[in-house]
Amino acid sequence: MSDPTFPAYPILTGVGLLLVLVPFPWHFRASNAGTCLYMLWSAVASLTGVVNSILWHGNTDDKAPAWCEISVHLSLSMMTAIPASALCITRRLYIITNLSTVEFTRRQRRRAVAIDLLIGLALPVLQIPLQYVVQSRRYDIYEDIGCQPAIVNTILTYPLVILWPAVLSIISACYCAFTLYMFISRRSEFNKCINKHLLSPTSSLGQYLRLTALASTQFFISLPTSFYTLYLWLMQPGVIIPYESWAYIHTGFSHVQQVPASVWRYDRNVEIAIELARWSIPFSSVAFFLFFGLSDEARKQYKMLFGKMFDACRPGRSVGSPRRPQRWSQCVPRFEAY
């Protein structure tokens, strides 16, 4: 059975991989941990999707065991990582909007970054050993999809693996709701404080609204996907088996199951779940670029970058010669999302 999404999926996902990393340098310089984690996890997810869709297009050969060992753990971690990064963003927006708790000191800013790293980095990494508890085989190989984790349907699977994306999305939605309410009720006071303490004067409100829109978009992607995945797990044939023992779950662990496209596409629900999960990655990457890669601040950064490149390549300029002033880029404000 031919893959109807090939080569559209690897091409669009590859484009998303490049686009999502475009705003990374200035977010990194501004110490925006939540947005940086969102970009990095989206890039890792895009890279994994591109490699898998190309290597296993039309086959289920076990041709890259080392890659599969790594990618299956990353795939489940990324189910948690992207909603966790969105939670970091919404939590930070709530702190900004709640004027009584705005961070002013450098120590408080470092503490906020550390909490973001704990949520958006440490929590997804923790998923790697947790998923191994309920992993029955090294991995499965799905034709046209690539390496997939082999998770057994036990009672422990839900708190250890399945429920995390939904829980994080719900918490993020609560932060979004509180943020929007406080923003509407205290807008004038909010604008005065945020311009003074947190953002550049020319970009404060626009950056704030774009971050809010990004977090809301990610919520509408992650929550339906996670609940649909939960529904499919609960509706699997048979019953949820008890976790009898480590040895029982990991019996025949070295076996690699190869699943042709005609098999996994036969069940319509499974096909929808797989396609929905993997297409959400390029959609999230492109959405991020549309929110931040085309903003006024981003265009100023592009002008400054291209101006430096043009100046460096200008005929007659030697290596030691002084640089020609870039009049339209000297006053570019520092890019800060929050």
Number of C-alpha atoms within 10 A of each C-alpha: 11 11 14 9 12 14 13 10 19 20 13 18 26 19 15 24 24 15 21 27 19 17 22 20 13 18 20 16 12 16 17 21 23 27 26 24 24 27 26 18 26 25 23 17 25 28 18 21 24 21 17 24 22 16 18 20 19 19 18 21 14 15 11 12 14 8 13 22 15 13 24 20 21 22 20 19 25 20 23 30 30 29 30 30 31 30 29 30 30 27 23 23 24 23 17 22 26 16 15 8 10 18 17 10 9 9 10 12 14 13 13 19 18 14 16 24 18 15 21 28 23 13 16 23 18 12 21 18 12 16 21 18 19 23 20 23 20 23 25 21 23 24 27 24 26 29 33 20 22 20 19 19 20 16 13 18 20 15 10 17 21 20 16 22 22 23 16 24 27 17 17 24 22 15 22 23 15 16 22 17 13 16 19 11 11 14 14 10 12 19 15 11 16 20 15 12 14 16 21 18 14 14 19 19 18 16 22 19 15 17 23 20 16 22 27 19 15 24 23 12 19 25 19 14 20 22 15 18 22 15 12 14 17 14 11 10 8 8 10 16 11 10 16 9 9 12 10 11 18 17 11 12 15 11 12 16 17 17 18 17 20 11 13 15 16 10 10 9 14 15 15 13 15 15 12 16 17 17 16 16 25 26 15 23 27 19 19 29 21 15 16 22 21 14 16 14 23 17 13 18 21 17 16 18 13 12 18 17 11 11 15 15 11 11 8 8 13 11 8 6 8 8 12 12 11 13 10 11 16 9 9 14 15 15 23 20 26 23
